[in-house]
Amino acid sequence: MKARLEATRKAEELESELDHEIPSFVKAMLHSHVVRGFWLQLPSHFCDTYMPKQDSIITLVDEKDEEFDTKYLAYKKGLSGGWAGFALCHGMQDGDSAVFQLIKPTTFKVLLCFQRILNNAELKARFFPLSLSLSLSLSLSLSLSLSLECSVLIQQCIRLPGVYHPSSF
């Protein structure tokens, strides 16, 4: 529960730093959003004000500027087809949060805030080739020093989902 609240707090903080003239909202992910069902209900007041009045294709743009088309159902005020692909592709879990920023009439920039912190194994799998990961296990001291260096490098240089980088907009 605490991790869920922290992810939502990070997302709300992130939203507060964005351009206030561009409509946005924070959505905390539930099991039905990212594990089973894959239906994402959007805030009713947001839909009434900003979303199309008819079913439409809505594009979600992630932090790497990759685009995912989803089906917006106007009468239900939510995302259906295509949302599952976005959620699965980004490893979203129950308790994560996202900031949806409407950058065009049918396009959201989506910024993710994960409830969990990546452990060393996840960091290695994400950012280092297999050969380097295997060589890290040969020497404990080498592994520890590289892990520390990698953490610093990742914090400074690599855009991780869930970490806000003002230069990425």
N, C-alpha and C positions, 0 to 999 in steps of 0.2 A: 504494500500500500504506500509506504514511504517513497519507494522508487517511482511509482506512478505520479505521485504529487510533485516530486522533484523534476521529472520530465515535463510535466505540465507547467511548472514554474519557469523552467528554462525556456520553454516555447513562448510563454507570455512575455518574458523578458526580451526575447528575440523579437517578438512582434512589436514591442514598444520602441525598439530601435529602428524599425523600418519607416519608410516614408508614409506619413499619416494620410496623405492624399490618395494613396492607393489602397482600396478596400482589402481587408484581410480578416482572418479569424483563426483561432486555435482550436484544434480538435484532438482530444485525448482518445487513443485507440482502445477499443474493447475487443473481446474475443470474436464477436460477430463481424467486426470490421476487417480483421487480419488473419483469422484462423479458419473460420467456418462461416459460410454464408456470403462473406465479402460484400456486404451492403454498407455503404458509407452515407449515413444521413447527414446532410449539411444543415447548418443553423437556419431555421425558418425565416427569421428576420433578414438574414443575409440574402437568401434566395429571393424573397419578395422584392428586395431593393435592387439587386445587381444581376441576378441570373436570368437566362432566357425564359420566356413564358411557355416555350414548347420544348419537347425532347430535343436534345442537341448532343453533338460530340464536343466534349470538353477535353482539352489537352493539359496534361500535367507535366511540368518541366522540373526535373530534379536539380540537385546542386551541381551536377556535371553537365547540365544543359541537355540531357537526354530527354526525349519527349515520349509520352505515353498517352494514347487516346483512350478516353473512357466515355461511357454512355451516361448522360445526365437525364434522369427522368423528372421532368418538370412537375408533374402532379404529385410525385412522392418526395421531391426536393432532395435528391441524393444521387450518388454515383453507383453505377452497377457494372455493366460490361467493361472490362479493361482495368477496373480498380484492383481486382485480384492480382493481375499481372504486376501492377505497380507495387502493391504491398509485398508480394512474394519476392520480387526482384530486389527489393531494398531490405529484405529480412526483417520487416516490421513485426512487432510482437504486441500482445496485449500489454498495455501500460505505457507504450511509447506515445509521443505526441507529435503533432505536425502543425506548422504554420502554413496556411493557404493564403497566398497573396494574388489577387486578381489583376494580373499585369496586362491582359487584353480581355475583351468581352467574353471570350470562351477559352481563356488560358490562365491557369494557375501556376505560379512558381511555388513549389512545395519544399519547405525546409523541415528536416526531420530532427527530432530530439529523442534520443533513445533513453530508456529507463535504465539500461545496463551500461557498464563500462567494458570496453573490449579488453580481454585478457591477453597475455603475451602470445599465446597460441593463435588467437584470432588476428592479432596484429601481424604476426609473421606470415600467416596464410594470406592476408590481404595485401601486404606490401613488399614481400620478399620472395624471390624465386625459390623453387624447391631446393636447388643446390646450396644456396646460402642457408636455408633453414636446416638442412642436414648437417652442414659444417658447424653450425652453432652448437649442436649437441655433442661435438667432439671434445670441447673444453669448457668446463663449468665457468672458469674465470672469463673466458672470451664471451661466453653466452651472457653472463651477467653484465659485462661492460657494454656489449652491443645492445642488449635490451634497454639499458639506461640511455644510451646514445639514440636509439631508435625512438624512444618515448619523447625525447627532446626534439628530435627531427620531426616527428609526426606532429607534435604540438605547434611547431614553428612553421612548417612548410606544407604539410599535406592536409587537404580539406577532408576531414572526416565527417560523415553524416552526424548530425547532432551538434556540430560545432559551428558557431556563427563566424563568418569571415566577411567583413564589410567590403573587402576588395572584390568579392565574387559577384557584385551587382553592378 
